[in-house]
Amino acid sequence: MTDMHDNNNAGATGMIQQPYNLRDYLDSIDAGKVLAEIHRLTAEMGAADFAVVEKIYDDISSLFEGRYAGFRASNTKYHNLEHTNAVALAVARLMHGLWLEGHPFTAGDLVLGIVAALFHDTGLIQAEYDTEGTGAKYTIGHEKRSIDLARNYLPSHGFDAEAVEDCSYMILYTILFKPVQDIPFRREAVSLLGRILGSADLLAQMADRSYLEKIPLLFFEFKEGGVPNYSNELDMLVATENFYEFIFKKRLFGDLGNIAAVLRSHFRVRWNIDNDLYMESVEKNIAYLRLLNESCGGDYHCYLKKLRRGNILRNLYGQIAV
């Protein structure tokens, strides 16, 4: 992890100058560092008791890894534990940015925001007896399954009925096309936390350095889940540019209230960088996709040769990918 005090690219203002990448300031693959960073940020904001988050984080990790009684290991390649880690981290960073800009959170709401992030995709995990296909078959409606799992788990871990209800409402904000005005909430803080979670879910995906490489993995989840509009992997890759322009930006900047803007404050204070590394990473991904769309046209093999990060596509297709 880069430390701002060790970085020698600081200018006269003390702010770190380019180049930089989001992943350099904490890689969501490293679960231990993610949890430590969430602890650091929530403690700074006033969440004194982190033990409950650590317990739930351990149980969610066990759930995804197939060590939780009654459940199979997660077998969706796109919506996996790494994605859950990335969303939980983005939630903590968004809350931190809001807090820095003068919005207070109660200790309970700080914990609940992280807990909702940890549960938001658990509905894609199959019960032990459910051996047909993968969890991707639950893509449509998996949020309701995630809520049901949270409702069954949280009461026995110190959460009262109102907190469980609040967590359930927050998860609804991750349903991409659900109008936010139709989501009920018991108090305004729940609506804010829900918009934070919905924003984090979008940003964590599209700011991922390997996002473009992972789009074919998402296609196969959608195919099994019966999600319409995409006929093959190339179709989804090409369409992602329009998704960014007409769905991502409308949802993030409009429906969810552009909460993402506070990330600049987070990075300024936490890492001494006067930039929003999430949106910069998203825009880099989309800019490269535009180049591919222009240069590759309808040649999927051309995309495969130019999308090499993490050996994701090599592992998916074999040597033909290179």
C-alpha positions in Angstrom: 0.0 0.0 0.0 1.3 3.4 -0.9 1.9 5.7 2.1 1.5 9.5 1.4 4.5 10.2 3.6 6.7 8.0 1.5 5.6 9.3 -1.9 8.2 11.6 -3.5 5.8 12.9 -6.2 4.4 15.7 -4.0 4.4 19.2 -5.4 4.8 22.5 -3.7 1.3 22.2 -2.2 2.1 18.9 -0.7 -0.5 17.1 -2.8 0.6 14.0 -4.7 0.9 14.6 -8.4 0.1 12.2 -11.2 0.6 9.4 -12.1 -1.4 7.2 -9.7 -3.9 4.4 -9.9 -6.7 3.6 -7.5 -5.3 0.1 -6.9 -2.1 1.6 -5.6 -3.9 3.0 -2.6 -5.4 -0.3 -1.5 -6.1 -3.4 -3.5 -9.5 -5.0 -2.7 -8.0 -8.4 -3.4 -6.1 -8.1 -0.1 -9.0 -8.8 2.4 -6.9 -8.1 5.5 -5.9 -4.7 4.3 -9.5 -3.9 3.2 -10.8 -4.7 6.7 -8.0 -2.7 8.4 -8.8 0.3 6.2 -12.5 0.1 6.9 -11.7 -0.1 10.6 -9.4 2.9 10.4 -11.9 5.1 8.6 -14.9 4.1 10.7 -12.9 4.6 13.9 -11.9 8.1 12.8 -15.6 8.8 12.3 -16.6 7.6 15.7 -17.4 3.8 15.5 -15.6 2.7 18.6 -16.8 -1.0 18.6 -15.6 -2.8 15.5 -15.9 -6.3 16.8 -19.3 -6.9 15.3 -18.1 -5.9 11.9 -15.1 -8.2 12.2 -17.4 -11.1 13.2 -19.8 -10.4 10.3 -16.9 -10.0 7.9 -15.5 -13.3 8.9 -18.9 -15.0 8.5 -19.5 -13.4 5.1 -16.0 -14.6 4.0 -16.8 -18.1 5.2 -20.1 -17.9 3.3 -18.4 -17.0 0.0 -15.6 -19.6 0.5 -18.0 -22.5 1.3 -17.1 -22.7 5.0 -20.5 -21.6 6.3 -22.8 -24.4 7.3 -25.7 -25.0 4.9 -24.3 -23.1 1.9 -22.2 -23.9 -1.1 -19.1 -21.8 -2.0 -19.8 -18.8 -4.2 -19.4 -19.8 -7.8 -20.2 -16.6 -9.6 -16.9 -15.3 -11.2 -17.9 -11.6 -11.4 -20.0 -11.1 -8.3 -17.6 -12.7 -5.9 -15.9 -12.0 -2.5 -13.4 -9.6 -4.1 -16.4 -7.5 -5.4 -18.0 -7.5 -2.0 -14.7 -6.3 -0.4 -14.4 -3.6 -3.0 -18.0 -2.4 -2.4 -17.5 -2.4 1.4 -14.3 -0.3 1.0 -16.0 2.1 -1.3 -18.9 2.5 1.2 -16.4 3.4 4.0 -14.6 5.9 1.7 -17.9 7.6 0.7 -19.0 7.8 4.4 -15.6 9.3 5.2 -15.9 11.8 2.4 -19.3 12.9 3.7 -18.1 13.1 7.2 -15.2 15.3 6.2 -17.6 17.6 4.5 -19.6 18.0 7.7 -22.2 15.2 7.6 -22.2 13.3 10.9 -22.9 9.6 11.3 -23.9 7.7 14.4 -21.7 4.8 15.4 -24.6 2.4 14.7 -25.1 3.8 11.2 -21.4 3.5 10.3 -21.6 -0.2 11.2 -24.9 -0.7 9.5 -23.6 0.8 6.2 -20.7 -1.7 6.1 -22.9 -4.6 7.1 -25.3 -3.8 4.3 -22.4 -3.8 1.8 -21.2 -7.2 3.1 -24.7 -8.7 2.6 -25.7 -7.0 -0.7 -24.8 -9.9 -3.0 -25.1 -12.9 -0.7 -28.3 -13.8 -2.5 -26.2 -15.2 -5.3 -24.9 -18.0 -3.1 -26.7 -21.3 -3.3 -27.9 -23.4 -0.4 -26.1 -26.7 0.2 -28.9 -28.7 -1.3 -29.1 -26.5 -4.4 -26.7 -28.1 -6.9 -28.2 -27.1 -10.2 -26.3 -24.5 -12.1 -24.6 -21.6 -10.4 -25.8 -18.8 -8.2 -26.0 -16.7 -11.3 -29.4 -18.1 -11.9 -30.6 -15.9 -9.1 -29.3 -12.7 -10.8 -32.8 -11.3 -11.3 -34.1 -10.9 -7.7 -30.9 -11.8 -5.9 -31.3 -8.6 -3.8 -34.4 -10.0 -2.2 -32.5 -13.2 -1.4 -29.7 -11.1 0.1 -32.2 -9.3 2.3 -33.7 -12.6 3.5 -30.3 -13.8 4.5 -29.6 -10.6 6.4 -32.9 -10.8 8.1 -32.2 -14.4 9.3 -28.7 -13.6 10.4 -28.6 -10.1 12.0 -31.1 -10.6 14.9 -28.9 -13.2 16.6 -25.9 -10.9 16.3 -27.1 -7.9 18.2 -29.2 -6.0 15.7 -32.7 -5.0 16.7 -35.8 -5.2 14.4 -35.4 -1.5 13.3 -31.7 -2.0 12.3 -32.6 -5.1 10.3 -35.3 -3.2 8.5 -32.9 -0.4 7.8 -30.3 -2.8 6.4 -32.9 -4.3 4.1 -33.9 -1.0 2.7 -30.3 -0.1 2.0 -29.8 -3.2 -0.1 -32.7 -2.2 -2.3 -30.6 0.8 -3.6 -28.3 -1.7 -5.4 -31.2 -2.6 -7.8 -30.0 -0.8 -10.8 -33.3 0.2 -12.4 -35.3 0.6 -9.2 -36.6 4.2 -8.8 -35.1 5.5 -5.5 -38.3 7.4 -4.7 -40.0 4.0 -4.5 -37.7 2.7 -1.8 -39.2 3.0 1.7 -37.1 4.2 4.6 -37.8 4.8 8.3 -35.5 7.8 8.6 -33.5 10.0 6.3 -30.2 8.5 7.4 -31.3 5.2 5.9 -32.0 6.8 2.5 -28.5 8.4 2.6 -26.8 5.1 3.5 -28.7 3.4 0.7 -27.6 5.9 -1.8 -24.0 5.5 -0.5 -24.3 1.7 -1.0 -25.9 2.1 -4.5 -23.1 4.4 -5.5 -20.4 2.2 -4.1 -21.8 -0.8 -6.0 -21.5 1.0 -9.3 -18.1 2.6 -8.6 -16.4 -0.5 -7.3 -17.2 -2.4 -10.4 -16.5 0.2 -13.1 -13.3 1.6 -11.4 -11.8 -1.8 -11.1 -8.6 -1.9 -13.1 -9.7 -5.2 -14.6 -13.3 -4.2 -15.3 -13.1 -4.6 -19.0 -11.6 -8.1 -18.7 -14.4 -9.1 -16.3 -17.3 -8.1 -18.6 -17.4 -11.5 -20.3 -17.7 -13.0 -16.8 -20.6 -10.8 -16.2 -22.2 -11.8 -19.5 -22.1 -15.5 -18.5 -23.8 -14.6 -15.2 -26.5 -12.6 -17.1 -27.0 -15.4 -19.6 -27.6 -18.0 -16.9 -29.8 -15.5 -15.0 -32.0 -14.8 -18.0 -31.0 -11.1 -18.2 -32.0 -9.9 -21.7 -30.4 -7.4 -24.1 -27.0 -9.1 -24.7 -26.5 -11.8 -27.2 -22.8 -12.6 -26.6 -19.7 -11.4 -24.8 -18.8 -9.0 -27.6 -22.2 -7.5 -27.6 -21.9 -6.7 -23.9 -18.4 -5.2 -24.3 -19.5 -2.9 -27.1 -22.6 -1.9 -25.2 -20.7 -1.0 -22.1 -19.9 2.5 -23.6 -23.6 3.3 -23.8 -24.2 1.8 -20.4 -21.7 4.3 -19.0 -23.2 7.3 -20.8 -26.9 6.6 -20.4 -27.3 4.4 -17.3 -24.3 4.6 -15.0 -24.1 8.4 -15.1 -27.8 8.9 -14.8 -27.9 6.6 -11.8 -24.8 7.9 -10.1 -25.1 11.6 -10.7 -28.9 11.8 -10.8 -30.9 9.2 -9.0 -28.3 8.6 -6.2 -27.6 12.3 -5.8 -23.9 12.5 -6.9 -22.8 11.4 -3.5 -19.7 10.2 -5.3 -18.3 13.7 -5.5 -17.2 13.5 -1.8 -14.6 11.0 -2.7 -12.3 13.8 -3.6 -12.4 15.0 0.0 -11.6 11.4 1.2 -8.5 11.1 -1.0 -7.3 14.6 -0.2 -7.3 13.9 3.5 -6.5 10.2 3.7 -3.9 10.0 0.9 -3.0 13.6 0.2 -4.3 13.4 -3.4 -6.6 16.1 -4.6 -8.5 13.9 -7.1 -11.3 11.4 -7.2 -9.5 8.2 -8.1 -12.7 6.3 -8.6 -14.1 8.4 -11.4 -10.7 8.8 -12.9 -10.4 5.0 -13.1 -13.9 4.7 -14.5 -13.1 7.2 -17.2 -9.8 5.5 -18.1 -11.6 2.2 -18.5 -14.2 3.8 -20.8 -11.6 5.7 -22.8 -9.8 2.5 -23.5 -13.0 0.7 -24.4 -13.8 3.4 -26.9 -10.4 2.8 -28.5 -11.2 -0.9 -28.7 -14.6 -0.3 -30.1 -13.1 1.9 -32.8 -10.1 -0.3 -33.7 -11.6 -3.8 -33.2 -15.0 -3.3 -34.7 -16.8 -6.7 -34.6 -13.6 -8.8 -34.1 -13.9 -10.3 -30.7 -10.5 -11.9 -30.9 -9.0 -8.4 -31.3 -10.6 -7.4 -27.9 -9.2 -10.6 -26.4 -5.7 -9.8 -27.5 -5.8 -6.3 -26.0 -7.5 -7.2 -22.7 -4.8 -9.1 -20.8 -5.0 -7.9 -17.2 -5.0 -10.5 -14.5 -5.0 -13.3 -17.1 -8.8 -13.3 -16.6 -9.6 -13.9 -20.2 -6.8 -16.4 -20.7 -8.2 -18.4 -17.9 -11.7 -18.1 -19.3 -10.9 -19.1 -22.9 -7.5 -20.7 -22.8 -4.7 -19.9 -25.2 -7.1 -18.6 -27.9 -7.4 -15.5 -25.8 -3.8 -14.5 -26.5 
